[in-house]
Amino acid sequence: MKKIGIVTTGGDAPGMNAAIRALTRIAATENIQVLGFLRGWEGLMTNNFIQLTPRSVSGIIQLGGTILHTHRTLEFETREGVKKASQTLSANKVNGLVVIGGDGSFRGGCDLMEETDALIVGVPATIDNDVCGTEETIGFDTAVNTAVEEIDKIRDTAISHERIFVVEVMGRERGFLALTVGITVGAEIILIPEKKLALNEIFQTIKENIARGKKSGIIVAAEGVGDNQALTREIQKNTNLEARLSILGYAQRGGSPSARSRLLASLFADEAVRLLLDERGNRVVGLQKGKMTSSNLKESCHSKKPLDLSMLKLAEKLAT
């Protein structure tokens, strides 16, 4: 293993820079040259990269986003685009490629795997925490803490004005973020794509809370559950309480990574380099039962990570 590439693809996540730093420095201790491809898969298709050294990655561990930038490109979804990326790896004599991203990024890695001899290793970094093969992804803890901090402030206003606030967090298809945030902020209701609640069930829960003496409440809703603006209007119409919608949006992706996200980035990077040194490619590194592990890249891409729906029951008990 003489030379490896790093690419950050898909949505950014806090801790990507910490992973870039760790990969570069750990590789340097093994006399491995590191190329950082710019703007995601686009950099691989256009042969656009920078040399990464221990000094060039100084001072980035605390930065959100990615110094390599990320960009969604439709061309890479074509066979021609994947071949261009493969040719770039071959032309630069890259032996291994580390893909930092989420499940969509790893699907791209699966496609590239079919066209290149370079070993590919995935490092899970997404605030959605939906990568199969790891209990936690880089950036998830940071996004949870960002949302919790904002919702704690919103609750102050909810109590002061005796209002219901629907707070929309990210999660188009999965509810890992909404469920964890909902429990940790003491939300009265949590709405996730995996288990839809009928409007009448939501109204009934709010009315029961009113009967218990509650005059305000927080509903944490993943963006993938539907039109949360319409939901807010219906709540106000059917409960006789003022209701407001607050969308946290892209703030959840940004900011300085938490200590947890930085630690995972460093641990994942160490495991990724070790796999490449052992010539074990086409893997995704992960955390299972507190230990570093890896799983098959294809299996990770085509499997759905289970969400522990029993946590909803816990949330209901805590909201009484």
Phi, psi and omega per residue, in radians:
M1 nan 1.761 -3.072
K2 -1.779 -0.556 -3.046
K3 -2.559 2.337 3.082
I4 -2.208 2.748 3.059
G5 -1.993 2.688 3.052
I6 -2.203 2.387 3.095
V7 -2.434 2.383 3.051
T8 -1.907 2.159 -3.035
T9 -2.277 2.840 3.135
G10 1.279 -2.708 3.141
G11 -1.222 2.527 3.118
D12 -1.320 2.754 3.123
A13 -2.535 2.436 3.123
P14 -1.053 2.225 -3.102
G15 1.966 -0.161 3.081
M16 -1.062 -0.726 3.129
N17 -1.148 -0.642 3.086
A18 -1.090 -0.634 3.112
A19 -1.215 -0.727 3.097
I20 -1.043 -0.794 3.129
R21 -1.045 -0.859 -3.092
A22 -1.128 -0.771 3.123
L23 -1.031 -0.775 -3.100
T24 -1.124 -0.788 -3.073
R25 -1.277 -0.669 3.108
I26 -1.186 -0.703 3.097
A27 -1.080 -0.678 -3.129
A28 -1.076 -0.608 3.122
T29 -1.177 -0.307 3.114
E30 -1.826 0.236 -3.129
N31 1.018 0.655 3.100
I32 -1.789 2.257 3.087
Q33 -1.363 2.510 -3.069
V34 -2.183 2.241 3.047
L35 -1.955 2.330 3.073
G36 -1.848 1.953 -3.120
F37 -1.435 2.350 -2.977
L38 -1.620 2.507 3.053
R39 1.089 0.759 3.037
G40 1.173 -2.498 -3.105
W41 -1.090 -0.433 3.129
E42 -1.035 -0.723 3.124
G43 -1.093 -0.602 3.102
L44 -1.238 -0.633 -3.129
M45 -1.293 -0.509 -3.072
T46 -1.831 0.075 3.134
N47 1.049 0.751 -3.107
N48 -1.879 1.908 -3.072
F49 -2.577 2.912 3.017
I50 -2.205 2.680 3.064
Q51 -1.392 2.299 3.113
L52 -1.884 2.289 3.110
T53 -2.301 2.885 3.098
P54 -0.937 -0.600 -3.139
R55 -1.364 -0.593 -3.098
S56 -1.246 -0.298 3.122
V57 -1.810 0.215 3.080
S58 -1.167 2.500 3.033
G59 1.281 0.360 -3.134
I60 -2.002 -0.118 -3.054
I61 -1.050 -0.514 -3.085
Q62 -1.618 -0.035 -3.057
L63 -1.566 2.407 3.009
G64 -1.348 3.077 3.126
G65 1.264 -2.698 3.140
T66 -2.540 2.252 3.134
I67 -1.186 -0.321 3.107
L68 -1.499 -0.177 -3.099
H69 1.129 2.843 3.136
T70 -2.476 2.581 -3.049
H71 -2.695 2.325 3.092
R72 -1.490 2.213 -3.113
T73 -2.263 2.217 -3.120
L74 -1.231 -0.458 -3.089
E75 -1.079 -0.594 -3.114
F76 -1.202 -0.288 3.103
E77 -1.372 -0.076 3.088
T78 -1.748 2.752 3.125
R79 -1.097 -0.631 3.130
E80 -1.120 -0.715 3.126
G81 -1.129 -0.726 3.124
V82 -1.119 -0.672 3.123
K83 -1.140 -0.660 3.083
K84 -1.061 -0.742 3.126
A85 -1.113 -0.712 3.126
S86 -1.110 -0.719 3.131
Q87 -1.116 -0.621 3.105
T88 -1.112 -0.775 3.128
L89 -1.078 -0.748 -3.132
S90 -1.164 -0.767 -3.111
A91 -1.093 -0.558 -3.121
N92 -1.686 0.105 3.111
K93 0.962 0.778 3.112
V94 -1.470 2.145 -3.099
N95 -1.507 -0.490 -3.099
G96 -2.536 2.568 3.133
L97 -2.206 2.212 3.073
V98 -1.767 2.070 3.142
V99 -1.758 2.031 3.133
I100 -1.774 2.001 -3.108
G101 3.022 -2.793 -3.107
G102 -1.873 -2.775 -3.058
D103 -1.106 -0.619 3.095
G104 -1.140 -0.691 3.100
S105 -1.092 -0.699 -3.111
F106 -1.264 -0.477 3.025
R107 -1.145 -0.644 3.044
G108 -1.128 -0.670 3.086
G109 -1.103 -0.642 3.089
C110 -1.095 -0.738 3.117
D111 -1.116 -0.759 -3.123
L112 -1.173 -0.576 3.141
M113 -0.988 -0.547 -3.113
E114 -1.330 -0.227 -3.030
E115 -2.011 -0.121 -3.029
T116 -2.270 2.693 3.046
D117 -1.567 -0.186 3.124
A118 -1.159 2.465 3.112
L119 -1.366 2.371 -3.100
I120 -2.002 2.304 3.090
V121 -2.251 2.285 3.125
G122 -1.668 2.383 3.033
V123 -2.005 1.939 -3.042
P124 -1.194 2.046 3.103
A125 -2.459 1.764 3.124
T126 -2.844 2.436 3.132
I127 -1.269 -0.225 -3.132
D128 -1.315 -0.386 3.124
N129 1.006 0.589 -3.020
D130 -1.889 0.298 -3.139
V131 -1.441 2.173 3.127
C132 -1.276 2.340 3.136
G133 1.944 -0.111 3.085
T134 -2.482 2.462 3.124
E135 -1.274 -0.434 -3.091
E136 -2.575 2.576 3.117
T137 -1.985 2.742 3.059
I138 -1.074 2.290 3.085
G139 1.743 -0.377 -3.103
F140 -1.112 -0.853 -3.126
D141 -1.045 -0.700 3.130
T142 -1.113 -0.790 -3.130
A143 -1.098 -0.691 3.098
V144 -1.062 -0.843 -3.121
N145 -1.121 -0.648 3.087
T146 -1.084 -0.816 -3.137
A147 -1.136 -0.735 -3.132
V148 -1.067 -0.765 3.141
E149 -1.043 -0.745 -3.126
E150 -1.244 -0.701 -3.098
I151 -1.235 -0.579 3.053
D152 -1.012 -0.667 3.109
K153 -1.225 -0.697 3.132
I154 -1.109 -0.649 -3.137
R155 -1.086 -0.620 3.094
D156 -0.987 -0.766 3.127
T157 -1.233 -0.671 3.120
A158 -1.033 -0.762 3.139
I159 -1.193 -0.760 -3.092
S160 -1.095 -0.664 -3.076
H161 -1.793 0.051 -3.122
E162 0.921 0.995 -3.095
R163 -2.110 2.809 2.932
I164 -1.706 2.259 3.057
F165 -1.984 2.181 2.949
V166 -1.617 2.066 -3.122
V167 -1.924 2.035 -3.111
E168 -1.597 2.186 3.057
V169 -1.975 2.920 -3.113
M170 -1.200 2.750 -3.117
G171 2.392 1.372 -3.106
R172 -1.217 -0.639 -3.057
E173 -2.088 -0.428 -3.072
R174 -2.199 2.722 -3.034
G175 -1.953 0.355 -3.123
F176 -1.009 -0.810 -3.099
L177 -1.169 -0.848 -3.110
A178 -1.063 -0.725 -3.094
L179 -1.170 -0.801 -3.131
T180 -1.162 -0.770 3.120
V181 -1.108 -0.777 -3.106
G182 -1.007 -0.765 3.137
I183 -1.180 -0.724 -3.024
T184 -1.354 -0.259 3.049
V185 -1.787 -0.008 -3.127
G186 1.248 0.662 -3.120
A187 -1.116 2.493 3.100
E188 -1.301 -0.545 3.136
I189 -2.455 2.446 3.071
I190 -2.157 2.231 -3.115
L191 -2.015 2.147 -3.109
I192 -2.309 2.688 -3.126
P193 -1.095 -0.491 -3.055
E194 -1.259 -0.379 3.141
K195 -2.522 1.680 -3.087
K196 -1.297 2.444 3.042
L197 -1.883 2.375 3.070
A198 -1.240 2.675 3.140
L199 -0.984 -0.723 -3.128
N200 -1.066 -0.607 3.106
E201 -1.166 -0.676 3.121
I202 -1.161 -0.807 3.121
F203 -1.044 -0.752 -3.095
Q204 -1.104 -0.733 3.129
T205 -1.096 -0.750 3.126
I206 -1.103 -0.746 3.132
K207 -1.131 -0.655 3.086
E208 -1.139 -0.665 3.096
N209 -1.129 -0.682 3.096
I210 -1.083 -0.729 -3.138
A211 -1.122 -0.475 3.109
R212 -1.428 -0.095 3.130
G213 1.858 0.038 3.110
K214 -1.387 2.351 3.131
K215 -2.063 0.123 3.093
S216 -2.636 2.999 3.131
G217 -3.028 2.791 3.091
I218 -2.076 2.236 3.013
I219 -1.982 2.043 3.076
V220 -1.654 2.125 -3.067
A221 -2.198 2.218 3.008
A222 -1.174 2.554 -3.104
E223 -1.081 -0.403 -3.081
G224 -1.412 0.017 -3.112
V225 -1.430 -0.226 3.124
G226 2.362 -2.713 -3.091
D227 -1.444 1.701 -3.095
N228 -1.283 -0.377 3.047
Q229 -1.177 -0.785 3.105
A230 -1.142 -0.668 3.102
L231 -1.044 -0.751 -3.139
T232 -1.077 -0.735 3.107
R233 -1.096 -0.720 -3.128
E234 -1.177 -0.625 3.110
I235 -1.104 -0.788 -3.135
Q236 -1.126 -0.689 -3.104
K237 -1.182 -0.601 -2.990
N238 -1.825 -0.034 -3.103
T239 -2.149 -0.129 -3.105
N240 1.106 0.407 3.035
L241 -2.035 2.546 3.026
E242 -1.156 2.414 3.137
A243 -2.310 2.454 3.139
R244 -2.331 2.646 3.087
L245 -1.899 2.334 3.039
S246 -2.218 2.114 -3.129
I247 -1.814 2.025 -3.101
L248 -1.274 -0.571 2.989
G249 1.095 -2.557 -2.969
Y250 -1.261 -0.150 3.074
A251 -1.020 -0.466 -3.131
Q252 -1.175 -0.417 -3.132
R253 -1.491 -0.371 -3.002
G254 -1.714 -3.024 3.075
G255 1.606 2.892 3.130
S256 -1.137 2.294 -3.126
P257 -1.129 2.532 3.099
S258 -1.194 2.919 3.093
A259 -1.011 -0.682 -3.134
R260 -1.100 -0.791 -3.138
S261 -1.132 -0.662 3.117
R262 -1.171 -0.714 3.130
L263 -1.109 -0.809 3.118
L264 -1.041 -0.710 3.129
A265 -1.026 -0.748 -3.131
S266 -1.204 -0.749 -3.136
L267 -1.168 -0.757 3.126
F268 -1.100 -0.716 -3.141
A269 -1.089 -0.747 3.134
D270 -1.070 -0.741 3.129
E271 -1.177 -0.665 -3.134
A272 -1.111 -0.795 3.133
V273 -1.134 -0.694 3.126
R274 -1.069 -0.734 3.106
L275 -1.062 -0.756 -3.135
L276 -1.151 -0.683 3.104
L277 -1.117 -0.591 3.106
D278 -1.463 0.070 -3.129
E279 1.001 0.717 3.080
R280 -1.970 1.547 -3.120
G281 -1.670 -3.062 3.127
N282 0.998 0.797 -3.126
R283 -2.227 2.800 3.004
V284 -2.123 2.167 3.116
V285 -1.332 2.762 -3.112
G286 -2.908 3.075 3.107
L287 -2.041 2.142 3.113
Q288 -2.346 2.085 3.118
K289 0.937 0.710 3.062
G290 1.418 0.067 -3.109
K291 -2.149 2.606 3.070
M292 -1.266 2.415 -3.137
T293 -2.615 -3.062 3.051
S294 -2.607 2.744 3.139
S295 -2.369 2.897 -3.130
N296 -1.137 2.296 -3.088
L297 -1.056 -0.795 -3.121
K298 -1.112 -0.746 3.137
E299 -1.103 -0.689 3.116
S300 -1.104 -0.720 -3.110
C301 -1.149 -0.588 -3.015
H302 -1.868 0.242 3.095
S303 -2.029 2.674 3.140
K304 -1.857 2.118 -3.129
K305 -1.186 2.239 -3.113
P306 -1.289 2.479 3.043
L307 -1.801 2.295 -3.111
D308 -1.329 1.644 -3.087
L309 -1.245 -0.224 3.083
S310 -1.141 -0.348 3.104
M311 -1.149 -0.434 3.061
L312 -1.138 -0.651 3.094
K313 -1.111 -0.724 3.088
L314 -1.068 -0.758 -3.137
A315 -1.061 -0.684 3.118
E316 -1.103 -0.724 3.132
K317 -1.124 -0.735 -3.097
L318 -1.234 -0.359 -3.080
A319 -1.581 0.025 -3.109
T320 -1.238 nan nan
